[in-house]
Amino acid sequence: MKIVSFKYCLIAGLLFFTACSPDDIPDIDETISPPSSNVPEDNDDGDCSPVKQIVVTINKTPFTATLENNETVREFLDLLPLTVDMTELNGNEKYCYLPQSLPVDSRQIDVIQTGDLMLYGSNCIVLFYQTFSSSYSYTRLGRIDHTTGLKDILGQGNVTVNFHIVNQ
């Protein structure tokens, strides 16, 4: 019985060592290919970084806003400079309808923050001037950087708001 067990172990060991010959091991060069890149090789065309800030001027008072990096923002930037009349709603926000629809990636926002700039639906820009809980869904555009005085400037009633790219 010991001889039969020894023979099986010997055969299994031989099969194990012959199963992987050096010819079966691929070269690293064959298995790893360089990642494809969407970045052009010639990148000397100046500053191509996306716009990260805009100026939001409310009744002649400027505020800077930092933008999200999404398709909605990229298409919103194509509309700038843009001056709109924003309407008061609920004592915590101003809104206006854009002349065209933008891409939507709406998500439920549990807490709206003072200074949030959002898209409701596909063409309604909303600027919030109070923090509160919400069950509504919005596409995030950005946020006013320094909100001190924002509520006082937005105040009661409708306001004229200009959105433009920094240094434009």
C-alpha positions in Angstrom: 0.0 0.0 0.0 2.9 2.3 0.8 4.3 1.7 -2.7 1.0 2.6 -4.4 0.7 5.8 -2.3 4.3 6.7 -3.1 3.7 6.2 -6.9 0.6 8.5 -6.8 2.6 11.2 -4.9 5.5 10.8 -7.4 3.2 11.1 -10.4 1.3 14.1 -8.9 4.6 15.8 -8.2 5.8 15.3 -11.8 2.6 16.6 -13.2 2.8 19.6 -11.0 6.3 20.5 -12.1 5.6 19.9 -15.8 2.4 21.8 -15.8 4.1 25.2 -15.9 7.1 25.3 -18.2 9.0 28.5 -18.8 7.4 28.6 -22.3 3.9 29.0 -20.7 4.8 32.0 -18.7 4.0 35.1 -20.8 6.5 38.0 -21.0 5.6 41.1 -19.1 5.7 43.1 -22.3 3.0 40.8 -23.8 0.6 41.1 -20.9 0.8 44.8 -19.9 -0.2 47.4 -22.3 0.1 51.1 -21.7 -3.2 52.7 -20.6 -5.0 54.6 -23.3 -5.2 58.3 -22.8 -7.8 60.8 -23.8 -5.2 63.6 -23.3 -3.7 64.8 -26.5 0.1 64.3 -26.8 0.6 67.9 -27.7 -0.7 69.9 -24.7 0.9 73.2 -25.5 -2.4 75.0 -26.3 -2.4 77.2 -23.2 -4.5 76.9 -20.1 -7.2 74.3 -20.8 -8.2 73.7 -17.2 -11.9 73.9 -16.6 -13.4 77.1 -15.1 -13.7 76.6 -11.4 -15.1 80.0 -10.3 -17.7 82.4 -11.5 -18.8 85.8 -10.3 -22.4 86.1 -9.2 -23.4 89.7 -9.0 -26.6 90.3 -7.0 -28.0 93.9 -7.2 -24.5 95.1 -8.1 -22.8 93.2 -5.2 -20.3 90.6 -6.4 -19.8 87.2 -4.9 -17.5 84.4 -6.1 -18.9 80.9 -6.5 -16.9 77.7 -6.8 -18.4 75.3 -9.4 -18.8 71.6 -9.5 -17.1 69.6 -12.2 -20.0 68.1 -14.1 -21.6 68.2 -17.5 -24.4 70.5 -16.3 -21.9 73.1 -15.2 -20.0 72.9 -18.5 -23.2 73.6 -20.4 -24.2 76.3 -18.0 -20.8 78.0 -18.6 -21.7 78.2 -22.3 -24.6 80.5 -21.4 -22.4 83.0 -19.6 -22.4 85.9 -19.2 -26.0 85.8 -18.3 -28.2 88.3 -16.5 -31.5 87.1 -15.1 -34.3 88.3 -12.8 -34.7 85.9 -10.0 -38.0 85.4 -8.2 -38.4 85.0 -4.4 -39.7 81.7 -3.1 -40.3 80.4 0.4 -38.2 83.0 2.2 -35.0 80.9 1.5 -34.3 80.9 -2.2 -34.4 82.8 -5.5 -35.1 81.1 -8.8 -35.3 81.7 -12.5 -35.9 79.7 -15.7 -33.1 79.5 -18.3 -33.7 80.0 -22.0 -32.7 76.3 -22.6 -32.5 73.0 -20.8 -29.3 71.7 -19.3 -28.2 68.1 -18.7 -29.7 66.8 -15.4 -28.0 64.6 -12.7 -30.4 65.4 -9.9 -30.0 63.8 -6.5 -31.8 64.3 -3.2 -30.1 66.9 -1.1 -30.9 66.3 2.5 -29.6 69.7 3.7 -29.5 72.8 1.6 -26.7 75.2 2.6 -26.7 78.9 2.4 -25.1 79.8 -0.9 -25.9 76.6 -2.7 -26.4 77.1 -6.5 -28.5 74.3 -7.9 -30.5 73.3 -11.0 -34.1 72.2 -10.4 -35.4 70.1 -13.2 -33.6 70.9 -16.4 -33.9 74.7 -16.7 -34.5 76.3 -13.3 -31.5 77.9 -11.5 -32.0 78.2 -7.8 -29.8 80.2 -5.4 -30.4 79.5 -1.7 -29.8 82.0 1.0 -30.7 80.0 4.1 -29.7 76.5 5.4 -32.6 74.1 5.8 -33.6 70.4 5.3 -35.1 69.4 2.0 -36.5 66.3 0.3 -36.2 67.8 -3.2 -33.7 66.6 -5.8 -31.3 69.0 -7.5 -28.3 69.0 -9.8 -25.5 70.7 -8.0 -23.9 73.6 -9.9 -21.7 75.1 -7.1 -21.7 77.3 -4.0 -21.2 80.9 -3.1 -17.7 81.0 -1.4 -18.4 83.6 1.3 -22.0 83.9 2.2 -21.7 86.7 4.7 -24.4 89.3 3.8 -26.0 87.1 1.2 -29.3 86.9 2.9 -29.4 90.7 3.4 -28.6 91.4 -0.2 -31.1 88.9 -1.5 -33.6 90.2 1.0 -37.3 90.2 0.2 -38.7 90.3 -3.3 -37.1 89.7 -6.7 -33.5 90.5 -7.6 -31.3 91.0 -10.7 -28.4 88.5 -10.8 -25.5 88.4 -13.3 -23.4 85.2 -13.7 -20.1 85.6 -15.5 -16.7 83.9 -15.6 -14.0 85.4 -13.5 -12.0 88.0 -15.5 -14.6 88.2 -18.2 
